[in-house]
Amino acid sequence: MGDSIDKVLMIKQKISIEETNIVLKTDLNRHGLYNYIFKERIELKNYIKRNPEFLISFEPILVEEGPLIVKMMARAGRKAEVGPMAAVAGTISQLSMGFLINSGAKYVVVDNGGDVAIKTNKDVIIGLYAGESSLSGEIGFKIKHEKTPLGICTSSGTVGHSISFGRADSVTVFADEASIADALATAIANQAVGDLDRVAVENCLERAEDFRENLGGVLVIVGESAGTLGKIPKLIKTDKKVVLGDFFDVY
C-alpha cells in the first residue's frame, strides 16, 4: 500500500529550454522549476556576452564577480583543470536540485542529458548507457538514499554532442556535487586515448588519480573494457535498455 501511495505522489516531468533537456522525478507537484532554470540560463548568457572567453576556453577561468551559476561552473572547471563550460549541464542539475529541496521536496532526481543531481529519501537504481558497448543498458547503479545528495555525471566520446578529446563510451563520475562531477567526467574522458580499449581505460584511470580529493569514484567503459577507481555504488544487472537517469526503480 505504501509503495502505491508513493508512486501516485511521485511526478515525472520533462523540461526543455534550448540546450537544457531535463528529466525530473520528484515528490513536489508544484515547483516552478522551469522559470528558475530559465532565469539561471539568462544569467549565464548575459555573463557570456560580457565575457566571451568563458564560452570558448578549454582552460580554467577565475571568476571573481558574477552570478552563482557562473561561479559554480568556474570553480568546477578549476578543480578539474578544464574550461568552465564542461560543467554547465551538471551545474544546472545541481542548482535545480537545490531549488526543489529548498521548496520542500524530499525526493529529487534531476537528469540533464546524463548529468544527474540526486537527493532522495528512498534507494533508487539508475541505469547506465555506454554507447555500443555490450554493457550499455545492462547494468545500473544502486544509489542508497543516505549517500545523497550526490552528483552522477557521464561524459562520452562516442555518444552525444558534448566535446570530448577521447573515445570512451562512458566515463561516469560520482562526487558530492554534480557541477564538479560533470567537469571531472570531461577531464577524465579526454584521456581515453590509445589503440587498445584496455589502454584507453588505464589512461583514464591514471588521470582520475589526479582528482582523488574531489572524486568519490569513477567507472570507465571503452568498448568491452572497463575499470573503476575509488568507491562507486553497487552495480546490479538490469532487464531494460536504459539511459542514465531515465530509469528509476524505487525501493
ROBABA-587368 format. One line per 8 residues: number of its first residue (from 1); their letters; for each residue z, y negated, x negated of N, C-alpha, C. Coordinates in Angstrom, 3 decimals. Last residue first. Layout:
BEGIN
NUM) a) Z/Y/X/Z/Y/X/Z/Y/X  ... .
//
This chain:
BEGIN
251) yvdffdgl) -4.192/-1.602/-12.751/-3.213/-0.529/-12.592/-2.108/-0.939/-11.623  -7.558/-2.430/-12.256/-6.167/-2.868/-12.187/-5.254/-1.673/-11.979  -10.262/-2.904/-14.111/-9.620/-1.830/-13.403/-8.127/-2.109/-13.404  -13.011/-4.834/-14.215/-11.560/-4.931/-14.329/-10.943/-3.837/-13.476  -15.895/-5.665/-15.714/-15.245/-4.528/-15.050/-13.748/-4.628/-15.273  -16.824/-7.842/-17.106/-17.343/-7.607/-15.756/-16.579/-6.543/-14.988  -15.778/-7.961/-19.701/-15.328/-8.936/-18.710/-15.757/-8.631/-17.290  -18.542/-6.560/-21.145/-17.234/-7.115/-21.420/-16.872/-8.177/-20.393 .
243) vvkkdtki) -20.184/-4.510/-18.782/-20.269/-5.600/-19.739/-18.877/-6.176/-19.930  -20.703/-0.987/-18.308/-20.035/-2.251/-18.024/-20.246/-3.247/-19.148  -21.429/1.782/-16.779/-22.070/0.900/-17.747/-21.569/-0.513/-17.467  -18.584/3.903/-16.311/-19.566/2.954/-15.809/-20.198/2.196/-16.964  -16.470/5.347/-17.137/-17.547/6.096/-16.487/-18.592/5.173/-15.889  -14.912/5.043/-20.381/-15.187/4.581/-19.026/-16.357/5.366/-18.451  -12.280/5.916/-22.547/-13.642/6.189/-22.090/-13.796/5.706/-20.657  -10.373/3.450/-24.312/-10.481/4.546/-23.367/-11.933/4.717/-22.958 .
235) lkpikglt) -8.351/2.156/-26.876/-9.709/2.402/-26.385/-9.695/3.592/-25.444  -5.719/-0.164/-26.911/-6.120/1.231/-26.809/-7.523/1.345/-26.233  -6.402/-3.208/-28.775/-5.877/-2.449/-27.632/-6.415/-1.020/-27.619  -5.962/-3.336/-32.364/-6.760/-3.573/-31.175/-6.153/-2.789/-30.016  -4.804/-4.643/-35.332/-4.422/-3.925/-34.124/-5.328/-4.319/-32.964  -6.878/-4.398/-38.297/-5.766/-4.917/-37.530/-5.468/-4.055/-36.311  -10.203/-3.342/-37.801/-9.229/-3.940/-38.703/-8.123/-4.529/-37.848  -12.702/-0.771/-37.461/-11.694/-1.682/-36.944/-10.829/-2.213/-38.077 .
227) gasegviv) -16.121/0.217/-36.900/-14.927/0.111/-37.716/-13.978/-0.903/-37.127  -19.102/2.216/-36.549/-18.070/1.322/-36.013/-16.881/1.310/-36.951  -22.522/3.087/-36.077/-21.358/2.946/-36.954/-20.384/1.943/-36.356  -24.829/3.098/-34.697/-23.905/4.194/-34.413/-22.680/4.162/-35.314  -25.183/-0.338/-34.598/-25.858/0.939/-34.351/-24.851/1.995/-33.947  -22.187/-1.559/-35.277/-23.570/-1.760/-35.713/-24.279/-0.423/-35.559  -19.257/-2.998/-34.249/-20.214/-1.928/-33.964/-21.593/-2.366/-34.428  -15.867/-3.669/-34.845/-17.244/-3.971/-35.231/-18.120/-2.759/-34.926 .
219) lvgglner) -12.981/-5.112/-33.638/-13.811/-3.910/-33.565/-15.245/-4.317/-33.842  -9.927/-6.526/-34.766/-11.367/-6.652/-34.564/-12.000/-5.266/-34.513  -6.850/-8.360/-34.205/-7.618/-7.158/-34.507/-9.080/-7.405/-34.236  -5.700/-10.891/-34.612/-4.895/-9.774/-34.162/-5.561/-8.453/-34.515  -5.963/-13.401/-36.976/-6.677/-12.299/-36.336/-5.698/-11.220/-35.907  -4.922/-15.274/-38.614/-5.237/-15.693/-37.247/-5.842/-14.581/-36.406  -4.523/-13.878/-40.997/-3.457/-14.740/-40.487/-3.668/-15.104/-39.019  -6.917/-12.634/-41.664/-5.818/-11.826/-41.136/-4.713/-12.673/-40.500 .
211) fdearelc) -9.332/-13.498/-42.630/-8.770/-14.193/-41.471/-7.566/-13.475/-40.882  -10.356/-11.951/-44.595/-10.074/-13.346/-44.934/-9.320/-14.072/-43.834  -10.981/-9.595/-43.334/-9.760/-9.636/-44.140/-9.369/-11.067/-44.482  -13.503/-10.041/-42.345/-12.372/-10.164/-41.427/-11.042/-10.230/-42.178  -15.080/-9.362/-44.525/-14.962/-10.770/-44.152/-13.755/-10.986/-43.244  -14.760/-6.605/-44.361/-14.334/-7.304/-45.572/-14.162/-8.794/-45.293  -15.947/-6.108/-41.934/-14.509/-5.892/-42.057/-13.954/-6.561/-43.315  -18.637/-6.708/-42.558/-17.916/-7.459/-41.520/-16.406/-7.330/-41.696 .
203) nevavrdl) -19.165/-4.772/-44.470/-19.251/-6.187/-44.840/-18.515/-7.070/-43.825  -18.928/-2.454/-42.946/-17.987/-2.692/-44.038/-17.991/-4.158/-44.464  -21.163/-2.765/-41.259/-19.810/-2.728/-40.696/-18.784/-3.049/-41.777  -23.208/-2.597/-43.167/-23.060/-3.820/-42.377/-21.668/-3.896/-41.755  -22.856/0.023/-44.024/-22.635/-1.071/-44.972/-22.431/-2.390/-44.225  -23.585/1.418/-41.745/-22.240/1.565/-42.289/-21.899/0.422/-43.237  -26.286/0.771/-41.475/-25.329/0.311/-40.473/-23.910/0.360/-41.015  -28.078/-0.345/-44.335/-27.375/0.731/-43.644/-26.367/0.157/-42.657 .
195) dgvaqnai) -28.928/-2.812/-45.288/-29.912/-1.892/-44.709/-29.257/-0.774/-43.911  -27.144/-5.796/-44.452/-27.293/-4.569/-45.236/-28.235/-3.619/-44.527  -24.705/-7.605/-42.482/-25.953/-7.515/-43.240/-25.939/-6.256/-44.099  -22.750/-9.163/-40.874/-23.307/-7.842/-40.552/-24.691/-7.705/-41.179  -21.682/-11.655/-41.114/-21.697/-10.818/-42.320/-22.226/-9.406/-42.062  -21.554/-12.806/-38.652/-22.555/-13.331/-39.591/-22.695/-12.458/-40.833  -19.304/-11.691/-37.519/-20.614/-11.123/-37.173/-21.707/-11.617/-38.107  -17.335/-13.432/-38.511/-17.360/-12.036/-38.947/-18.727/-11.409/-38.688 .
187) ataladai) -17.966/-15.846/-37.206/-17.874/-15.787/-38.664/-17.993/-14.363/-39.179  -17.820/-15.073/-34.474/-19.063/-15.579/-35.066/-19.057/-15.432/-36.573  -15.137/-14.366/-34.264/-16.168/-13.365/-33.970/-17.506/-13.777/-34.568  -13.919/-16.841/-34.801/-13.772/-15.734/-35.752/-14.831/-14.660/-35.526  -14.608/-18.272/-32.481/-15.079/-18.728/-33.788/-15.001/-17.614/-34.820  -13.260/-16.682/-30.539/-14.702/-16.928/-30.458/-15.262/-17.327/-31.826  -10.586/-16.848/-31.314/-11.254/-15.544/-31.292/-12.768/-15.703/-31.288  -10.063/-19.556/-30.860/-10.088/-19.052/-32.230/-10.800/-17.708/-32.301 .
179) saedafvt) -10.273/-19.565/-28.032/-11.008/-20.530/-28.848/-11.164/-20.018/-30.271  -8.411/-17.727/-27.179/-9.832/-17.410/-27.039/-10.691/-18.333/-27.889  -5.559/-16.949/-29.102/-6.317/-17.977/-28.394/-7.794/-17.594/-28.343  -4.643/-14.678/-30.363/-3.774/-15.325/-29.383/-4.530/-16.329/-28.525  -7.326/-12.254/-30.451/-6.478/-13.277/-31.048/-5.652/-13.924/-29.952  -9.766/-9.955/-31.208/-8.574/-10.182/-30.393/-7.678/-11.166/-31.129  -13.283/-9.659/-31.245/-12.062/-10.137/-31.898/-10.967/-10.357/-30.860  -16.018/-7.693/-31.726/-15.046/-8.111/-30.728/-13.723/-8.419/-31.407 .
171) vsdargfs) -19.241/-7.656/-32.333/-18.007/-7.882/-33.091/-17.025/-8.465/-32.094  -22.083/-5.635/-31.788/-20.939/-6.378/-31.249/-19.843/-6.485/-32.301  -24.275/-5.197/-33.327/-24.419/-5.051/-31.880/-23.250/-5.715/-31.179  -25.083/-7.310/-36.076/-24.095/-6.498/-35.357/-24.472/-6.379/-33.891  -26.613/-8.694/-37.884/-27.289/-7.810/-36.936/-26.318/-6.881/-36.204  -26.146/-12.249/-38.600/-26.029/-10.822/-38.860/-26.725/-10.010/-37.779  -26.127/-14.803/-37.833/-26.934/-14.512/-39.017/-26.854/-13.040/-39.397  -26.455/-15.988/-34.535/-25.745/-15.115/-35.455/-26.683/-14.795/-36.613 .
163) ishgvtgs) -26.234/-18.017/-31.713/-26.747/-17.909/-33.075/-25.856/-16.992/-33.898  -26.630/-16.604/-28.433/-25.825/-17.265/-29.446/-26.407/-17.032/-30.836  -27.927/-15.181/-26.512/-28.646/-16.303/-27.096/-27.866/-17.022/-28.182  -27.903/-11.495/-26.395/-27.527/-12.851/-26.024/-28.267/-13.912/-26.819  -27.746/-9.155/-29.041/-27.636/-9.408/-27.603/-27.273/-10.864/-27.385  -27.713/-8.973/-31.765/-28.798/-8.280/-31.067/-28.811/-8.547/-29.567  -25.515/-10.052/-32.872/-26.785/-10.482/-33.440/-27.973/-9.863/-32.730  -22.656/-11.191/-31.118/-23.674/-10.173/-31.356/-24.919/-10.792/-31.970 .
155) stciglpt) -19.173/-11.450/-30.439/-20.401/-12.038/-30.973/-21.375/-10.916/-31.292  -16.541/-11.767/-28.128/-17.537/-10.913/-28.750/-18.742/-11.723/-29.208  -13.022/-12.069/-27.649/-14.348/-12.680/-27.750/-15.292/-11.813/-28.566  -10.187/-12.551/-26.077/-11.024/-11.405/-26.447/-12.464/-11.902/-26.467  -6.927/-13.792/-26.193/-8.347/-14.109/-26.281/-9.107/-12.898/-26.771  -4.148/-13.644/-24.004/-4.914/-13.067/-25.093/-6.347/-13.569/-25.037  -0.764/-13.965/-22.760/-2.180/-14.366/-22.844/-2.850/-13.876/-24.126  -0.461/-10.330/-23.011/-1.214/-11.534/-22.665/-0.262/-12.718/-22.580 .
147) kehkikfg) 1.066/-8.158/-23.324/0.401/-8.648/-24.539/-0.420/-9.903/-24.265  1.851/-7.374/-20.856/2.858/-8.050/-21.667/2.283/-8.576/-22.983  -0.364/-6.023/-19.867/-0.097/-7.376/-19.382/0.910/-8.116/-20.241  -2.598/-4.424/-22.039/-1.271/-4.422/-21.432/-0.869/-5.849/-21.085  -5.790/-3.360/-21.683/-5.019/-4.546/-22.019/-3.678/-4.493/-21.291  -7.857/-1.065/-22.969/-6.739/-1.155/-22.031/-5.839/-2.302/-22.483  -11.302/-1.407/-23.270/-10.012/-1.726/-23.868/-8.952/-1.774/-22.768  -13.785/1.217/-23.085/-13.162/-0.019/-22.642/-11.828/-0.202/-23.346 .
139) iegslsse) -17.005/2.771/-23.471/-15.595/2.625/-23.777/-15.081/1.289/-23.254  -19.608/2.679/-22.707/-18.947/3.975/-22.640/-17.443/3.875/-22.885  -20.963/0.330/-23.123/-20.676/0.713/-21.754/-19.934/2.016/-21.597  -22.109/1.516/-26.195/-22.178/0.432/-25.220/-21.939/0.941/-23.809  -22.358/3.544/-27.940/-21.004/3.225/-27.497/-20.994/2.186/-26.380  -24.951/3.597/-28.723/-24.552/4.605/-27.741/-23.130/4.369/-27.228  -26.379/0.310/-28.890/-25.504/1.337/-29.437/-25.097/2.329/-28.347  -27.763/-1.781/-27.841/-28.391/-0.473/-27.760/-27.538/0.642/-28.346 .
131) gaylgiiv) -24.986/-3.740/-26.913/-26.431/-3.635/-27.053/-26.943/-2.223/-26.877  -22.251/-3.259/-26.133/-22.673/-3.362/-27.529/-24.152/-3.056/-27.676  -19.573/-4.020/-24.112/-21.032/-3.926/-24.155/-21.481/-4.183/-25.578  -16.642/-2.663/-22.784/-17.320/-3.155/-23.982/-18.819/-2.951/-23.862  -14.330/-3.582/-20.126/-15.377/-2.787/-20.736/-16.026/-3.463/-21.927  -10.917/-3.622/-19.758/-12.093/-4.477/-19.897/-13.143/-3.708/-20.694  -8.314/-2.886/-17.614/-9.289/-2.313/-18.542/-10.497/-3.235/-18.562  -4.939/-4.113/-17.363/-6.342/-4.055/-16.950/-7.161/-3.333/-18.007 .
123) dkntkiav) -1.670/-4.454/-15.974/-2.544/-3.929/-17.015/-3.971/-3.865/-16.487  -0.549/-7.566/-14.568/-0.899/-6.148/-14.425/-1.745/-5.723/-15.620  -0.393/-10.206/-14.792/0.870/-9.536/-14.526/0.648/-8.052/-14.248  -2.326/-11.889/-17.376/-2.145/-11.130/-16.138/-0.713/-10.621/-16.002  -4.678/-13.724/-18.867/-3.210/-13.730/-18.680/-2.956/-13.054/-17.350  -7.402/-14.179/-21.031/-6.747/-13.362/-20.027/-5.242/-13.563/-20.059  -10.662/-15.096/-21.798/-9.264/-15.500/-21.874/-8.538/-14.816/-20.725  -13.595/-14.017/-23.447/-12.615/-13.809/-22.390/-11.258/-14.390/-22.757 .
115) dggndvvv) -16.884/-14.040/-23.677/-15.732/-14.648/-24.343/-14.638/-14.801/-23.291  -18.935/-13.182/-22.133/-18.394/-12.239/-23.100/-17.242/-12.791/-23.912  -19.478/-15.472/-20.539/-20.531/-14.845/-21.328/-20.035/-13.900/-22.394  -16.457/-15.925/-20.019/-17.542/-16.885/-20.181/-18.589/-16.276/-21.109  -14.105/-14.789/-17.975/-15.136/-14.267/-18.878/-16.296/-15.252/-18.901  -10.824/-14.880/-17.305/-11.979/-15.773/-17.366/-12.942/-15.226/-18.407  -8.375/-13.738/-15.334/-9.325/-13.261/-16.330/-10.549/-14.157/-16.241  -5.096/-14.025/-14.252/-6.312/-14.771/-14.578/-7.114/-14.002/-15.624 .
107) ykagsnil) -2.359/-14.120/-12.285/-3.370/-13.181/-12.785/-4.658/-13.966/-13.009  -0.896/-16.136/-11.360/-0.173/-15.115/-12.117/-1.135/-14.131/-12.777  -1.383/-19.644/-10.895/-1.925/-18.285/-10.948/-1.034/-17.375/-11.791  -0.597/-22.327/-10.856/0.225/-21.341/-10.176/-0.284/-19.912/-10.218  -1.827/-24.154/-12.385/-1.990/-24.331/-10.937/-1.233/-23.278/-10.143  -1.439/-23.225/-14.898/-0.702/-24.436/-14.526/-0.792/-24.717/-13.029  -3.320/-21.187/-14.733/-1.901/-20.854/-14.867/-1.038/-22.049/-14.455  -5.672/-22.711/-14.617/-5.297/-21.857/-13.490/-3.823/-21.467/-13.545 .
99) fgmslqsi) -5.659/-23.996/-17.112/-5.715/-24.776/-15.874/-5.225/-23.950/-14.689  -5.736/-21.819/-18.870/-4.579/-22.702/-18.836/-4.507/-23.520/-17.565  -8.320/-20.839/-18.287/-7.127/-20.015/-18.058/-5.879/-20.878/-17.949  -9.838/-23.028/-19.145/-9.876/-22.608/-17.741/-8.663/-21.767/-17.390  -9.318/-23.041/-21.881/-8.925/-24.189/-21.070/-8.876/-23.821/-19.591  -10.495/-20.557/-22.528/-9.075/-20.802/-22.755/-8.565/-21.968/-21.916  -13.188/-20.959/-21.851/-12.414/-19.880/-21.227/-10.922/-20.152/-21.340  -13.781/-23.061/-23.589/-13.864/-23.289/-22.140/-13.099/-22.203/-21.389 .
91) tgavaamp) -13.453/-21.668/-25.999/-12.595/-22.806/-25.693/-12.610/-23.112/-24.202  -15.484/-19.781/-25.912/-14.095/-19.338/-25.900/-13.135/-20.453/-25.553  -17.698/-21.517/-26.060/-17.502/-20.655/-24.889/-16.053/-20.196/-24.783  -17.340/-22.897/-28.576/-17.430/-23.610/-27.304/-17.138/-22.711/-26.104  -17.222/-22.112/-31.206/-16.046/-21.852/-30.376/-16.169/-22.396/-28.966  -19.410/-22.942/-32.516/-19.188/-21.490/-32.484/-18.037/-21.128/-31.554  -19.241/-25.638/-32.697/-19.922/-25.105/-31.525/-19.806/-23.588/-31.425  -18.041/-26.144/-35.227/-17.230/-26.150/-34.002/-17.911/-25.562/-32.775 .
83) gveakrga) -19.007/-23.849/-37.877/-19.154/-25.082/-37.114/-18.408/-25.004/-35.789  -16.457/-22.043/-39.766/-17.773/-22.170/-39.125/-17.830/-23.517/-38.401  -13.946/-21.094/-40.546/-14.901/-21.575/-41.552/-16.331/-21.584/-41.011  -11.944/-20.576/-38.816/-12.923/-19.503/-39.025/-14.001/-19.874/-40.048  -10.489/-22.905/-38.801/-9.780/-21.653/-39.080/-10.741/-20.517/-39.400  -12.484/-24.725/-38.067/-11.861/-24.819/-39.389/-11.165/-23.517/-39.755  -13.037/-23.901/-35.436/-14.071/-23.834/-36.458/-13.501/-23.892/-37.866  -10.620/-24.513/-34.186/-11.046/-23.121/-34.285/-12.106/-22.949/-35.364 .
75) rammkvil) -10.712/-27.332/-34.406/-9.616/-26.567/-35.028/-10.011/-25.102/-35.208  -12.966/-27.913/-32.863/-12.951/-28.256/-34.279/-11.875/-27.465/-35.012  -12.103/-27.019/-30.337/-13.277/-26.421/-30.973/-13.283/-26.675/-32.474  -9.918/-28.752/-29.916/-9.724/-27.302/-29.945/-10.883/-26.603/-30.644  -11.167/-31.255/-29.916/-10.159/-30.953/-30.929/-9.925/-29.449/-31.050  -12.802/-30.971/-27.650/-13.401/-31.206/-28.967/-12.419/-30.843/-30.072  -10.938/-30.706/-25.609/-11.910/-29.640/-25.835/-12.536/-29.758/-27.218  -9.520/-33.207/-25.757/-8.875/-31.938/-26.091/-9.882/-30.847/-26.404 .
67) pgeevlip) -11.466/-35.878/-27.268/-10.878/-35.152/-26.142/-10.366/-33.785/-26.579  -10.443/-37.586/-30.332/-11.421/-37.010/-29.417/-10.723/-36.296/-28.287  -9.832/-38.049/-33.743/-9.741/-38.622/-32.406/-10.832/-38.026/-31.524  -10.305/-36.280/-35.842/-9.002/-36.926/-35.739/-8.777/-37.524/-34.351  -11.845/-33.459/-36.836/-11.835/-34.417/-35.724/-10.427/-34.991/-35.610  -13.809/-32.042/-39.289/-12.485/-32.579/-38.994/-12.602/-33.635/-37.910  -15.754/-29.134/-39.092/-15.706/-30.589/-38.964/-14.282/-31.006/-38.615  -17.322/-26.422/-40.871/-16.195/-27.013/-40.137/-16.236/-28.537/-40.155 .
59) efsilfep) -20.904/-25.960/-40.545/-19.699/-26.076/-41.353/-18.573/-26.694/-40.518  -23.087/-26.223/-39.096/-22.643/-24.847/-39.294/-21.383/-24.797/-40.156  -23.718/-28.825/-36.766/-23.108/-28.399/-38.022/-22.749/-26.918/-38.007  -24.665/-29.742/-34.343/-25.585/-29.018/-35.212/-24.948/-28.447/-36.474  -22.666/-31.110/-32.889/-23.505/-30.112/-32.225/-24.244/-29.212/-33.206  -21.591/-32.944/-34.612/-20.700/-31.953/-34.017/-21.500/-30.807/-33.409  -23.512/-34.776/-35.155/-23.310/-33.723/-36.151/-22.399/-32.618/-35.612  -23.382/-36.717/-33.147/-24.351/-35.614/-33.019/-24.160/-34.497/-34.036 .
51) nrkiynkl) -21.300/-38.416/-31.685/-21.136/-37.702/-32.956/-22.067/-36.492/-32.976  -21.973/-39.432/-29.246/-21.456/-40.372/-30.243/-21.376/-39.752/-31.639  -22.792/-37.110/-27.995/-23.704/-38.256/-28.033/-23.284/-39.260/-29.094  -20.474/-35.609/-28.174/-21.625/-35.219/-28.995/-22.640/-36.360/-29.078  -18.908/-36.864/-26.235/-18.488/-36.908/-27.641/-19.670/-36.593/-28.567  -20.332/-36.213/-23.953/-20.206/-37.619/-24.336/-19.785/-37.762/-25.798  -19.959/-33.437/-23.926/-21.310/-34.004/-24.072/-21.263/-35.465/-24.497  -17.158/-33.251/-23.545/-17.798/-32.705/-24.742/-19.163/-33.340/-24.975 .
43) eirekfiy) -16.846/-34.459/-21.042/-16.118/-34.966/-22.203/-16.778/-34.518/-23.498  -18.417/-32.713/-19.515/-18.820/-34.111/-19.648/-18.138/-34.741/-20.860  -16.838/-30.408/-19.691/-18.179/-30.406/-20.273/-18.700/-31.835/-20.467  -14.605/-31.220/-18.246/-14.469/-30.897/-19.666/-15.826/-30.905/-20.369  -15.759/-31.517/-15.668/-15.168/-32.667/-16.357/-15.055/-32.415/-17.855  -16.472/-28.864/-15.125/-17.492/-29.913/-15.139/-16.981/-31.136/-15.917  -13.966/-27.671/-15.064/-14.914/-27.314/-16.128/-15.993/-28.384/-16.257  -12.931/-28.919/-12.745/-12.248/-29.046/-14.036/-13.206/-28.747/-15.189 .
35) nylghrnl) -14.670/-28.094/-10.762/-14.591/-29.522/-11.095/-13.926/-29.745/-12.445  -14.085/-25.309/-10.808/-15.448/-25.822/-11.042/-15.392/-27.285/-11.486  -11.378/-25.051/-10.100/-11.792/-24.814/-11.485/-13.181/-25.371/-11.777  -9.928/-25.319/-7.750/-10.653/-26.474/-8.276/-11.173/-26.311/-9.687  -8.394/-23.420/-6.280/-8.003/-23.792/-7.647/-8.737/-25.010/-8.202  -7.371/-21.116/-4.015/-7.871/-22.480/-4.129/-7.418/-23.036/-5.470  -6.431/-18.518/-4.678/-7.570/-18.703/-3.786/-8.189/-20.090/-3.901  -5.478/-16.722/-7.378/-5.372/-18.066/-6.816/-6.605/-18.358/-5.973 .
27) dtklvint) -5.704/-14.454/-8.796/-4.975/-14.329/-7.532/-4.832/-15.675/-6.839  -8.962/-13.858/-10.271/-7.650/-14.483/-10.198/-7.008/-14.230/-8.843  -11.717/-13.776/-12.312/-10.915/-12.981/-11.392/-9.493/-13.523/-11.433  -14.929/-15.062/-12.973/-13.496/-15.301/-12.845/-12.864/-14.288/-11.909  -17.432/-15.541/-15.127/-16.991/-14.594/-14.107/-15.474/-14.680/-14.105  -19.418/-18.336/-15.989/-18.103/-17.708/-15.938/-18.024/-16.692/-14.807  -21.406/-19.869/-17.984/-21.547/-18.861/-16.933/-20.291/-18.004/-16.908  -22.715/-22.795/-19.224/-21.461/-22.103/-18.918/-21.658/-21.159/-17.744 .
19) eeisikqk) -25.044/-24.214/-19.376/-24.893/-23.053/-20.259/-23.634/-22.239/-19.966  -24.794/-25.261/-16.074/-25.689/-25.283/-17.231/-25.441/-24.047/-18.097  -22.401/-23.615/-14.674/-22.692/-25.027/-14.910/-23.492/-25.112/-16.211  -21.187/-21.253/-12.498/-22.262/-21.550/-13.434/-22.505/-23.055/-13.484  -18.925/-18.893/-11.646/-19.061/-20.341/-11.798/-20.102/-20.606/-12.873  -18.049/-16.371/-9.393/-18.920/-16.779/-10.486/-19.050/-18.297/-10.472  -15.095/-14.521/-8.621/-15.986/-15.651/-8.388/-16.841/-15.903/-9.617  -12.796/-12.650/-6.865/-13.737/-12.650/-7.980/-14.805/-13.682/-7.672 .
11) imlvkdis) -9.351/-12.548/-6.003/-10.706/-13.008/-5.753/-11.521/-12.941/-7.032  -6.730/-10.680/-4.548/-7.491/-10.998/-5.747/-8.893/-11.464/-5.363  -5.692/-9.884/-2.142/-5.335/-11.212/-2.614/-6.172/-11.638/-3.819  -6.648/-7.288/-1.938/-7.034/-8.267/-0.932/-6.804/-9.681/-1.449  -5.384/-6.073/-4.080/-6.836/-6.188/-4.097/-7.322/-7.209/-3.076  -2.725/-6.161/-3.283/-3.137/-6.878/-4.480/-4.639/-7.089/-4.495  -2.801/-4.441/-1.054/-2.498/-5.848/-0.853/-2.963/-6.666/-2.041  -3.369/-2.036/-2.380/-4.318/-2.567/-1.405/-4.086/-4.044/-1.164 .
3) dgm) -1.086/-1.644/-3.941/-2.367/-1.851/-4.599/-3.374/-2.472/-3.642  0.867/-1.234/-1.932/0.945/-2.403/-2.801/-0.375/-2.700/-3.462  0.000/1.200/-0.825/0.000/0.000/0.000/0.000/-1.252/-0.861 .
//
